[in-house]
Amino acid sequence: MKFARFEGTRDAYGATLAKLGHEDPRIVALTADLAGSTKTSLFAKEHPSRFFNMGVAEADMMGVAAGFAMSGFRPFASTFAVFATGKAWEQVRQVIAYPKVPVRIVATHAGLTVGEDGASHQMLEDLTLMRVLPHMTVIVPADAIEAAAVTRFAASHDEGPVYVRLSREKFPIVLDEGYAFELGKSPILAAGTDVSIVACGVMVSAALQARELLGRDGISAEVVNASSVKPLDRETILASAKKTRAVVTAEEHQVAGGLGSAVCELLAEERPTPVVRVGMQDEFGQSGSADVLLAHYGLDAHGLVAAAKRVLAR
Amino acid sequence: MEIEALKRKANALRGDVLRMVTLADSGHPGGALGMADVLTVLFYRFLRHDPLRPDWPERDRFLLSNGHACPILYAILADRGYFPKEELWLLRKLGALLQGHPSTAWEIPGVEVSSGSLGNGLSVALGMAMAARLDGRDSRIYCSISDAECQEGQPWEAATAAVHYGVDRLCAILDWNGCQIDGHTKTVMDVGDLAAKFRAFGWNVCEISGHDVDAIVSSFDAFLGAAGSGRPTFLACRNTLGKGVSFMEDEPKWHHGALSPDELARALSELGVVLPR
């Protein structure tokens, strides 16, 4: 399967946020010396009075963002995922999650696909760190179309904090223009009967490719876009597991604590089903180009095909 | 409220603090007693707020970043009418309004930020001050921090950013009592001359005794006069932990811990506070 279009989720975020800034004067954007990389520079250019670069100080940025939100603004705080959820986890817990302050934490450069910068910048534990926080919503857009839709959703979500995980690389477009994001809903992108692949982020495109490869071997795979990692779409995932009785989870993240864990927790309690989790197997990444890294760690279509055959062999 | 009345009020509030902590059988009385004077002056003379409308958007805000000192904040909020005084005696009990540390999650009226983890509050206060300016509101944002809290890194991030953004409606109030859980701050981790450090960061700095009510009043007046200066204000209050109770003063062990009934009786007697029947 060849994808026709590629676009960065962070590019879609930056463009959408700048556009939303014209519609909503309560939106403010903050970054920690990463305006260009997070594409909040687009917002800064069009709305300079509502853009705040806090310097290399992520903890302070989260607190300041909370102060804005508690004063009636709609703050978007953006930096790399490793800093947003690692350096500032304590601030996110204490002054954002616990008091349910609606800060939109939109983190870019998550996962292996950061590439050459290596393990220090390849955040592979952020879904775990954010998912365990009560009150926190966690979303991983599959492509730029979903990233734009989720940005729009986040702007209007005043009920509590949101964590949105974006990436550096340009990802294949897998969704249709006009796609509507709904929190807690995981649309089935391609139906199947033998195995369910529950994926998020760039792994959704890999899952679609794997589905095609599996089809050549007579295996019918269903692909679920689990962009809403928290809250999880329990109904869709349980129904898919009931139908196929075999599940593969796929994420550009440690298999511990992220989407794979969330799916296993659900299935273990509600419908025990054989599962194979594709993701980082309790190790850190390394330097390399994005494609090479994904293939090296089995986070590609071939890795998913192997995982599907393994779970079906049980 | 006039000077002598403020002094009497602060003393009465100290009595409430000690009763609360004794009834809770836990909590942090030392810092709370030390901050009683400066917070009394703030809440009874300077802060523009409305206990009947805690969410009034135009209000000034006070954030207790050194959240463990909350008994004095709770005592003040109850006395100002944010919630019934009876709530004070349920501090730290299951289901009580008054949590062990200030919480907006529990919607404690008058509490502006959830705190307890040291280092976080000044950033939130800065965000509120920046938001007020963006809104064109004249809200003043006051935020207390403690000296040992400055062992954390985050207050310095906020101190840098507050000057960079020229936020002159922000007033940090330093509870400079030289004590922390593990002992005297000079021994545990000397934070040095915090007034000089904040001055070097570019803040307007007033250094006073936090028990000199006249000086506190003058300092807050100076802060109000600093509007337009483009600099935040740092009110460095040399406080005495446990102020007003001889056996508690400057004793780090009273950072936290409840008083025995005998100790409470002695403390109230020294403060001249008579328990209501």
Interface residues (C-beta under 8 A of the other chain):
Chain A: V28 S49 R50 F52 M54 G55 A57 A59 D60 M61 M62 G63 V64 A65 A66 G67 F68 A69 M70 S71 G72 F73 P75 E90 Q91 Q94 V95 Y98 P99 K100
Chain B: P57 S103 T104 A105 E112 V113 S114 S115 G116 S117 G119 N120 G121 L122 S123 V124 A125 L126 G127 M128 A129 M130 A131 A132 L134 D135 G153 Q154 E157 A158 T160 A161 H164 Y165
